[in-house]
Amino acid sequence: MNLTEALFARRAVRAYTSHKVEDDMVRRLLRAAVQAPTAMNRQPWLFSILQDVAQLKRYSDRAKTLLLAQMSGDPKTGHYADRLRSPSFNIFYDASTLVVIGAGERGTYTDADCWLAAANLMLAATDAGLGTCPIGFAVPVLNLPEVKAEIGLPQTGVAVAPILLGYPAAPVPLVARADAKIVSWSR
């Protein structure tokens, strides 16, 4: 697969097999992640790899509780309430691996740097036949002091980009994308 094919093939996967992603593959994807551009070459990223099913389930349950408490009356996120209340819903979609991309401390461009690394990781995973999905629902729980300690982030650190990684349970259909909306083009 070439880069253009990976760009057009990558989609959010929300159904995974239980097959664990091999350590060598995770390391290969991390090598791709750190090739991302970074502001002033700071390379702020830190990576936490979570493959313990019980730990992921515990974080999912805590995240759902936090999100439900925060979304009261918010029409944008309120439509997720029924799903978040369901004991069977796992915000990690039962993926075998969660890669948390974070930084030792938040700086002006830290979030952008981490998301650029996440994009590289997701494209490399697509090329390798793996599925990925960014999980914004996980950010609040991953930034709790006790969870940061459990996943190795310093207390001054921040979890920015939680990315699921695993073997898709089924092919993921392509979703149509709108053309770029150009609002200005100065010449």
Residue pairs with C-beta under 8 A, 6 or more apart in sequence:
1 9
1 126
1 127
3 123
6 123
6 124
6 126
6 127
7 123
8 174
9 126
9 174
10 122
10 123
10 126
10 132
11 172
11 173
11 174
11 175
12 132
12 133
12 134
12 172
13 93
13 95
13 131
13 132
13 133
13 164
13 166
13 168
13 172
14 93
14 133
15 93
15 94
15 168
15 169
15 170
16 93
16 94
16 95
16 96
16 131
16 164
16 166
16 167
16 168
16 169
17 96
17 166
17 167
17 168
17 169
18 94
18 96
19 96
19 166
19 167
20 51
20 96
20 97
21 51
21 96
21 97
21 130
21 165
21 166
21 167
25 128
25 130
26 49
26 97
26 99
26 165
28 124
28 128
29 99
29 121
29 124
29 125
29 128
29 130
29 165
30 47
30 99
30 121
32 120
32 121
32 123
32 124
33 45
33 47
33 101
33 117
33 118
33 120
33 121
33 124
34 43
34 45
34 117
34 120
35 120
36 113
36 116
36 117
36 119
36 120
37 113
37 116
38 44
38 45
38 109
38 113
38 116
38 117
39 108
39 109
39 112
39 113
40 109
42 107
42 109
42 113
43 113
44 103
44 104
44 105
44 107
44 110
44 113
44 114
45 101
45 102
45 103
45 113
45 114
45 117
46 101
46 102
46 103
46 104
46 152
46 153
46 157
47 99
47 100
47 101
47 102
48 99
48 100
48 102
48 151
48 152
48 153
48 159
49 97
49 98
49 99
49 100
50 56
50 59
50 97
50 98
50 99
50 100
50 151
51 96
51 97
51 98
53 96
55 150
56 90
56 92
56 95
56 98
57 90
59 92
59 138
59 141
59 142
59 147
60 89
60 90
60 91
60 92
62 141
62 144
62 147
63 91
63 137
63 138
63 140
63 141
64 84
64 85
64 89
64 91
64 137
66 140
66 141
67 77
67 80
67 84
67 137
67 140
68 81
68 84
68 85
70 77
70 140
71 77
71 78
71 80
71 81
83 89
91 135
91 137
91 138
92 98
92 135
92 138
92 164
93 133
93 164
95 131
95 133
95 164
95 165
95 166
96 165
96 166
96 167
97 164
97 165
97 166
98 135
98 138
98 162
98 163
98 164
98 165
99 121
99 162
99 163
99 164
99 165
100 138
100 142
100 151
100 153
100 159
100 161
100 162
100 163
101 114
101 115
101 117
101 118
101 121
101 159
101 160
101 161
101 162
101 163
102 114
102 142
102 153
102 157
102 158
102 159
102 160
102 161
103 110
103 113
103 114
103 157
103 158
103 160
104 153
104 154
104 156
104 157
105 154
105 156
105 157
105 158
106 158
110 158
110 160
111 160
114 160
114 161
115 160
115 161
117 161
118 134
118 161
118 163
121 132
121 163
121 165
122 132
122 134
122 163
125 131
125 132
125 165
126 132
129 167
130 165
130 166
130 167
130 168
131 164
131 165
131 166
131 167
131 168
131 172
132 163
132 164
132 165
133 163
133 164
134 161
134 162
134 163
134 164
135 162
135 163
135 164
136 162
138 159
138 162
139 159
139 160
139 162
141 147
142 148
142 151
142 153
142 159
142 162
143 158
143 159
145 155
148 154
148 155
148 157
148 159
149 155
151 159
153 159
